[in-house]
Amino acid sequence: MTTPPDATPQQPVPAWRPNTPAGDTPGTVVDRQLATGLLHSTGDPLTVHLTGLGSDRWETAVTRVEDGVVLIEVTAADAVTLHAEWRVPCVGATAYWTPATNASRWLPPSWTAPKTASLALGAPVASLVGTHDRALCTAAAGETSAPVRVGAGVVEESGEFAFTVEQELTPDGPPMRLRIDLSGRHFAATLRAVGDWWGEGRQHPGVAPAARMPAYSTWYSLHQNVDAAAVERQAALSAELGIDSIIVDDGWQTADRTRGYGHCGDWDPNEAAFPDLAAHVAEVHRLGLAYLLWYAVPFIGRHNDAWDRFKGMILREMPNLDAAVLDPRHPEVRAHLIDKISRAVEEWDMDGVKLDFIDLFAAADPPPAPAGADHATLHEGVRRLLADLDTRLRRTRPDVIVEHRQPYVGAGLWPYATMVRATDCPLSPAENRQRVIDCRLIAGPLAVHADMIMWHPAETPESVAVHLINALFSVPQISVDLAAQTPGQHATLRFWLGVFRRHAGVLQLGSLEPSRPELGYPQVRAGDEDTTVVARYAPLPVALPDGPGTLLVANADADPVVLLTAGRPERALARVQDCRGEILSETVLDLVAGVNPVTVPTGGLLTLTRAH
């Protein structure tokens, strides 16, 4: 929709925010109002209010991208702090979506402090979601490396919802670029469009096939109690279940078993546990699995030879962890980390690395670049570290697998990662589900992995299936002692891992449509031209997709009565399996227009095959 030519931008209603100076801000302050050509749902025009602090030498441009979507660009001839704010009527709003997974998705007040997104932390995108999962406004900044301050919230004085973005501009730096979407599409579609926009002109090396297949992680199952024999035992059992890779976590580099990170930094194998690491990796390869090794990249621990060398090249100490965070602006720091991490591929023939804690490189108020640094900013140092590491790893293994983790999920890191994992949420399937979906919505080319899936030894097979179904639209990482599983747990794991493998294409690459973010996505579907998969996490009806094809319904709710809603009478073949994959029924259903109840047990799967 387009603004009428005679529409005059109006000043917004003043909104109270804490710590706002009462007097005039010193220096040059320039306010401008920018007509966007967009219309709110109420028919009023959307105006962006721009404030430049420090200079009046900046220019603006507005470009229509498609119906209901514009791109705003601000370039500066002098250094300037540029603040942008716009508001939308808070009509029918149900949730505020950001990449920072939040269980409530409540609408924040406008006086909430802005969040800083940068290369190593978060992503500058947000969506105000309304009824029927339609986006009232989805907005994103184009700068995905340098820090961008993003704020939003309800303006109590007017009943509007305000979006704010603040960015430092320089003549030789990137412009402020804002994408504002008032198209009213499903919020997932608008976020997918943001990902496409971020991906323009960005090269990605591709995702190795093993990164999209089920994995095994040693973290929850073994923690630091890892050795070659234990890893090989789990690898052999994993191979029998259809798991393609194993990720060896903390503990391989130290004999200490007290947790903490005081023994990170030298990154030499614990010879008592791994006397011949290359031969051990070869044995895991013989079993048919890829091998990934964990590195807590930023940490230099006090109980390492490297501590004395690098203790003067740190960003901050973390006494609670018995370690410090290295400063990647130092070339010596980057060279040390790259040499150490590359050994996994170059010396031990591993398939990839798990790069943990990258977000700790981000700092709200970083210290000035110290003597000896060759980069002025932290994000430049982090980018150089990861880019040079990627080049080094791919020199030996072009299809190397590199894992990143929430909250470092921004598009600026896409070229240096293969997959991104939901952050740790042990034994919390609902949180795992929400984190997986949030990652999927802005992951671009990366494979998305669930947090490691674990369960109590006494867990029922049905509950094991519920854990797995909550990770259905991602790559599962299993982290239990596979040798200790009951027959029922083992059968359930085998069945659902088979579902992940057979339908990996639609589950991971199909069009994703999660519902009701304010309720934690109680139903999620993904589809391609042949197959639709619906996961049911609450007793909500399941609408049949249009046209023929196969519909899979995974039931993770305690209510076994699945209500299928059809738009017309039709006939379909229905197969119902329990959590172990045992076929309970296989019948022809005569579906009526309206509601059709089908019994699917908790942890079970309905497969509906529909003809023309």
N, C-alpha and C positions, 0 to 999 in steps of 0.2 A: 504494500500500500504506500502511496506517495503523499507527502504533505502538500496541502494547497499552497500556491505561490504566495498568498498574502498572509500566511500564518506567521505570527511574530513570536519568537521564543520568549518565554516568561522566566523570571527569576524564581528559583525554587523557594519553598517555605523554609525558613532557617531551622536547622536541626541542631539540638544540643549535643555536643561531644565533649568528653572530659579532656582536660589539659589544653583546651583551646585558648590561645593568648587573648587577653581582653583588649589590648591595644593593637595598633597597627604592626604588621610584620615588617621588620627592617629590610631595607633594600627594595629593589624593583619588584612590584607585584602587578601582574596583568591578568585581568579576568576577561574571558571571551565566551560567547554563547554560540554553539555550533548546531545549526539545523541539520538533521540527519536524513530527512525524507521519509522516515519511518513513522507509523502511527501505532499508538497503543491500542489495546483491545477496546478501549472506551472511545476511540476515534480521535483522541488528542495527539498532537505531534510529539515525538521524542526529541528532546534537546539535550545535548551534551554540554556541560559547563566545564570550561577549561581554565585553570589557574596556573600561570607561570611564575615561579619564584626565582628571581635573580636576573631575568632578562625579558625583554619584549620582542626579541628577534627570533620568533618561531612561526612557522606556517602550518596550515591545516589543509587537509583534502578529504573529501568523502566520496567513496566509490560504491555504487550499488553492485552487490555480488549476485543476488537473485532476489525473488520476491520476499520481502520481509527481512533481508539481511544486508548489512552495509559493512564496509571496511573503512575505518578512520585512520589516517596517518598524520602524525605531527613530526616535523623536522625542525631542528634548531640550528641557528647560526652561532649561538653562544651557549655556554654551559647553562642549563636551566633545570630546575626541579619542576616537572610537569604533573599536575594533578587533574584528573578527569573524574567527573561525577555525573551520573544520570539516574533518573528515577522512573519507576513504572508503577501504575496503580496496583496495590496489593489486593487484587480481586480474585477470589477463588484459589489463593495460594495454599499449597499443602506441604511443601518441603523446600529446603534450600540444599542443593547438591554441591559438594566440592570434592576434590580428590582425597581430602583428609577424612577417611571413613569415620562417621559419627553415627551411633546407634539411633539417635532421635531424629536427626534431620530437621530439628526445630528451626524456625525462623529466628535468627539472632536480632537483637536491637541494633540500631545504627551506631550506637556509641561503643559497640564492641571493637576492640583494637584490631587494626588490619593485620593480615598475615603476610609474611614475606616469602615469596616463591623465588627459587634460584635454581641454578644447574643441579645442585646436589640435594634440593629439598622442595618437594611439592611440584605444583604446576599452576600457572596463572589462568584458571578457568573456573567458572561457576555457573550454576543454572537455578533459577527460581522456577519451581515446578508447580503446576496447577492441577485441577481435576482432570481425570482421564489421562494422567501422566503427560499432559501437554506442557511444553516449556513456555512459560510466560516471558522469560528473557534468558537467553544463554549468552554469556559473554566470555571472551578470552583475549589475552594479550599475546602478541606475536613474539615478544622477547622471552626466550626460554633458557637463557644462560645467565645474564646479569640479574641482580635482584630487582624484583618488581613487588610493590606493596599493594595487596588486593584486599579490599574491604567491602562489606555489604551489611544491610540490615534494615529493619523496619523503622521508618521515621514516625515516631509517636505523634508528632505535631500535625502530620498530614495524612497518615494511613497509607503512605507510599512505601516502596521498597527501593532503597538506594544502593547503587553499585559505585565503588570508587577504585581507581587504579592510579598509582603514582610511580613515576619512573624518572631516573636521572638521565638527561639528554646532553650530548656533546656534539659538536659539529662533525667529528669524525666517527661517532658511534652510531649504533642502530637507532632508527626512529622509534617513536611510540606507535605501535600498530594495534588497533582494537577491532575485534570482530564482534558485532552486536547482532543477535538473531532474535527477531520478534515474529518468526514465521508461524509459531503455534504448532509445530510438529511435535511428535513424541520426543521427550527430552533426550532419549538415547540416540535418536537420529541427529539431533542438533550437536550432541557431543561427538558423534562419529564425524560430522562435518568439520568440527574443530580439529580433530585428529588429521583429517585429510588436508586441511589448510596448513597445519604445522608441518606436515610431511612434504609439502611442495618444495622441490629442489633439494630434498634431503636424500642422501644415498644410504641404503642399508644393505649389509652383506648377505642377508638371508638367514633363515633359521634352520639349523641342522635337524634332520628328521627325529633324532633321539630326544630333542628338546620338546617335542610335542607328544611324546609318549610317556606313560606312567613312570615315575621315578621312585627310588628308595632313598631316604635320608637317615643318617645315623644319629641325628641330634636327640630327638625325644626318646628313642629306643635305647641308645647307648651313652648319650652325653659324652663326657670325655673319656669314657672307658673303651676306647677303640684300640684295636690292634689288628694285625694282618689276618689272623685266624678268624676273629669275630666278623670282620668285614667280608671275608671270603665266604663264610657260612651264610650270611644274610644275602650275599650276591647270588649264591647258588639257588637259594630258595626263591629269591626274586625272579630269577630267570624262568623258573617253573611256572610262575604266576603271570608272566607276560609283562614284566617290568624291564625297561630298556636301559636304565642308567642308575648309578649309585652315587650319592653325594656324601663324601666323608667330611664331617664337620669338625668342630673344635676337639682338641685332644691329640691329634696326630703329631703336633709339634712340641709336645711337652709330656713329661712324666708326672707333672703336678695334676691333681684331681680335685682341686678346691675351687674350681670355676675362676672368675675374674680373668683379667687380660694381662697380668704381669709377665707372662711368658710368650707374648706376641712380639714380633719384630725381627728376630733372627731367621725364623721360618725354616729351620732345619728339622728333619724328621726325628722323632723320638726313636732312637735305634733299638731300644729294648722292645718296643711295640712293632716297629717296621724296620727290621734289620736290612732288608733289601727292597726298597720301595718300588723300584722299576720291575723287579720280578713279581712282586705282589700285584702291580697294575696289569702285568701281562696275564696273570692268572685270572683276574676279573674279566679281562678282555676275552680270554678263552671261554669263559662261561657265557659270553654273549652280551655283556653290559658295557656301556660307556662309563667313564670314571671322571668325577669332578671333585676338586679339592677346595676346602674352605680357607679364606684369608680374611682376617679382620683388618682391612686395608689401612685405616688411619692410625692404628694403635702402635705405640712403641712402649713395651713393658719395662718395668724397673729391673726385672730379673733376666735381662738379655745383654749380650755383649754390645749390641747396637745402642744401648741406652746412653753410654758415655759419649758415643760419637754424635748422637742426634738430640741430646737433651737440650741443646741450645737452639734447635730448629723446630720448635713446637708452637702450636696455637694456644694450647692450654693444658694444664694437668688435670687429671681426673683421679684424685686419690682414692675414691671409693672403688675404682676399678684397678688400682695399682698400676696405672698406665698414663700416658699422655697422648694427645692428638698431634700428629705431625703436621707441619706446614708445607703444603704441596707447592708453594711458590719457590721453594729452594730446589735448584736442579739436582743437588746431591740427594735430597729426599726422594725425588722422583726416580732417579737412577737406581737407588737402593731398592725401592719397591718393585720396579719393573724387573730388575735382575732376579729378585727373590721369587716373585710370582711366576715369571716365565719358566722357571725350573720345572714346574708341574708339567708343562707341555714339552719343553726341550730336552730335559734329562730323564723324566719319568714316564713320558709318552702318554700323559693323561689327555682326556678329550675336552676338558674345560675347567673353569674355576668359578667358585662362588665368592663374589666380592661383597663382603658385609660391611655395614656401618659407614657407607659413603656419606650419608646424611650428616655425620659428625664433622665433616669438613665445613659445613655451612655454619656461619656465625652471624648473629644479629648485629653485632658491632665489632667487626674484625679489626685487629690491630693493623697499623700501617705496614706496608711491605718492609721487612727488615733488611739489614745489610746482607748482601749475598743473594737476595731473591732476584729472579729474572722475570717475574710477573708481578704487576702491581696489585692485582685483585685475586681473591681466592677462587672465584669461578674460572678465571683464566688458568690458574695453576691446576685446578681439578681437571679441566678440559684437557690440558696438555698431558697430564698424567695418564688419563684414560685413553686418549688418542694414541699416545706413544706406546702404551701397553698393548692396545689392540693391534697396532701395526706389528709389534714384536711377536705376539702370539700367532697372528695369522701368517707370519713368515714361515712358521713351522707347520701349523695346522690351519689351513684356510677356512675350515668349517668349525672352528673352535666354538664351544658353548660357554657363554658368560652369563651368570645369574646376577641380577640386581634385585632390590627389595624395596617395598614401600618403606619410607615415603619418598625415595628418590625415583620418581615416576615420570619426570618431564621429558618432553620431546628432544631436548638438547642432548640427552643421554642415549637416545635410540641408536645412533651409529655404533655405540661401544658396548651394546648388550644384545643378547639373544633372547633372554627371558626375564620376566620380572615376577617376583613372588610376593604374595600377601604376607604382611608382617606377622610375627609370632602371636598366635592366639590358641594355645593348646587346649584341647577338649572343649572348644567353643564353636560348634558347627555353624550357628547362626552368624557369628562374627566372621568366620571364615568365608561364608557365602557372600556377605556384604562386601568384604574386602576384595574378593575375587571379582565380583561384578564391577565394583568401582574401578579396579585396575583395567578390566576388559574395556570399559567405556572409553578410555583414552590411551590404550596401550599401543596404538599404531601397529607396526609390523611385528611386535614382540609376542612371543608365547607367554601366556599368563599361567603361573603355577599357584596352586593353593598353598597355604601354610601346611606344614607337615601334619599328617592326619594320624592321630593316636587314639587309643581307647583303653579303658581299664580291662584287665584280664577277664573279669567277670561279665563284661558287656554282652548283651544278647546279639545274635546275628542281625536282628531287625535294626537295632540301634547302630551297629557297625554300618549297615547300609545307609542309614540316615546321615551319618558322617560323610560317606562317600557321595551321596546325592547332593549334599550341600556344596560340594566341590565340582559338580558335574560339568560346569561350563568353563573348566580350567584343566590344567594338567595336575593330576593328584600326585603328591609326594607322600608315600607311606612311611611311617616311623614307629613300628612296633616290632617286637621280637617275633619274627615269622615262624620260628621253631616252636613257640609257645602257644600258638593259636589252636583253639578247639576246632573240631571238624566243621561245625556250623560257621564259625568265624572265617575259617579258611575257604569254605565253599562260597560264602558271601563275597569275600574279597576277590576270588577268582572270577565270579560272575560279573561283578560290577567293573572290574578292570577290563574285562572283555567288552563291556558296553562302551567304556571310554575309548578303547582301541578301535572298535568297529565303526564308531560314529564320530571319530575325532574331527573329521572334516566339518560337519555341521555344528558340532559342539563348540569348536574353537574358532572356526572361520565363518560360520553362518551369521546371518543378520540377527543380532542380539536385541531382545526387547524385554527388559525387566520391568515389573510393575510395582507401583506403590512404594517409592523410596522412603516415604515417611513411616512405613511399616516394616522396613528391612527387606524389601523384595520378597513378599510372600509367594509370588509366582514369577517364574522366569521362563522365557521361551527363546529358542534359536531356530532358524529355518533356512533352508536353501530351496531350490526348485523341486527337489524330490522328497525331502524329509523335514518334518517339524518335531522338535523335542521340547516338551514342557516339563518343568520340575515344579511340583506342587508341595509347598512348605506350610500351607494353611488350607483349611477347607473352603477353597474358592472354586467356583465352576471353571471348567476348561472349555474355551470356545474352539470349535473345530475350524481349522484354517480352510480357506476357499480352495476348491479344486481337489483333484485326486492326489494320491501319494500316501506316504506312511506317516503316522502320528505316533510318537512315543510319549507316554506319560509316566514319569517317575514319581512315586508317592512317598514323600518324606514326612507326611502328617500322620497323626494317630488315628484320624478318621479314615476308614477304608472305603467309604462311599464316594467315588469320584463322579461328579456331575458333568457330563459332556453336553454342551449346548450346540445344537445343529441349526443351521438356517433353513434346511429343507429335508424332506424324507430321503434317506439313502440307505444302502446296504454296505456293511463293512465286515471284514474278518477281524475278530478280536482275540488276541492271545494274552492271557494273564499269567505272569510268573511271580513267584515269591522272591524274597530277598536272596535266596541261594540260586535262583534261576530255574527252579523246578516249575514245570508247566502245570498250572492249576486248572486251566480251562482253555479251550480253543473252540470258539463258536462263531457263527454268523449272526451279526446283530442287525436288526431292522430298526434303524434310527428314525425317530420322529422329529419333526421340526419343533424345537424347544429343548427340554431337559431330558437327558437319558442317563440314569444311574448305572454305574458299573462298579463292581466290588474289586478293589485292588488293595492287597494288604500293605501295611506299613513296610517300607523298604522294598516294595515290589514294583514291577514294571508292566504297564499295559502297552501292547503293540497293536495299533489299529491300521489295517491295510484297507485303503479305500480305492474303489474302481471308479471309472467314469459313470 
